[in-house]
Amino acid sequence: MDKKTEEFYVRLKEELTNTSIWPSEYLFKFIVPSDLKKILEIETAFNDMGAVIKTTQSKTGKYTSVSVDVQMKNPDAVIAKYVEMSEIEGIISL
């Protein structure tokens, strides 16, 4: 992980710690190329977590947005999930 990414996660943890009471609902938003395999990778990563997952394809059909609303136990768990998701090729975290 590069320094810029590490700094981002440090700021995110601080913000999440200061703005939420944990455990808390958290909304993850991702954009991936419209490839069923990539969408299933995201869905699988949230299996057995009670997540509500919604997908919306772009007008051109080239990309799919994936929203995942899930109960997370603390800011570290949120960051760990973002790091896990970053392994999916082509994913953009919002």
Rosetta blueprint (number, residue, H / E / L):
1 M L
2 D L
3 K H
4 K H
5 T H
6 E H
7 E H
8 F H
9 Y H
10 V H
11 R H
12 L H
13 K H
14 E H
15 E H
16 L H
17 T H
18 N H
19 T H
20 S L
21 I L
22 W L
23 P L
24 S E
25 E E
26 Y E
27 L E
28 F E
29 K E
30 F E
31 I E
32 V E
33 P E
34 S L
35 D L
36 L H
37 K H
38 K H
39 I H
40 L H
41 E H
42 I H
43 E H
44 T H
45 A H
46 F L
47 N L
48 D L
49 M L
50 G L
51 A L
52 V E
53 I E
54 K E
55 T E
56 T E
57 Q E
58 S L
59 K L
60 T L
61 G L
62 K L
63 Y E
64 T E
65 S E
66 V E
67 S E
68 V E
69 D E
70 V E
71 Q E
72 M E
73 K L
74 N L
75 P H
76 D H
77 A H
78 V H
79 I H
80 A H
81 K H
82 Y H
83 V H
84 E H
85 M H
86 S L
87 E L
88 I L
89 E L
90 G L
91 I L
92 I E
93 S E
94 L L
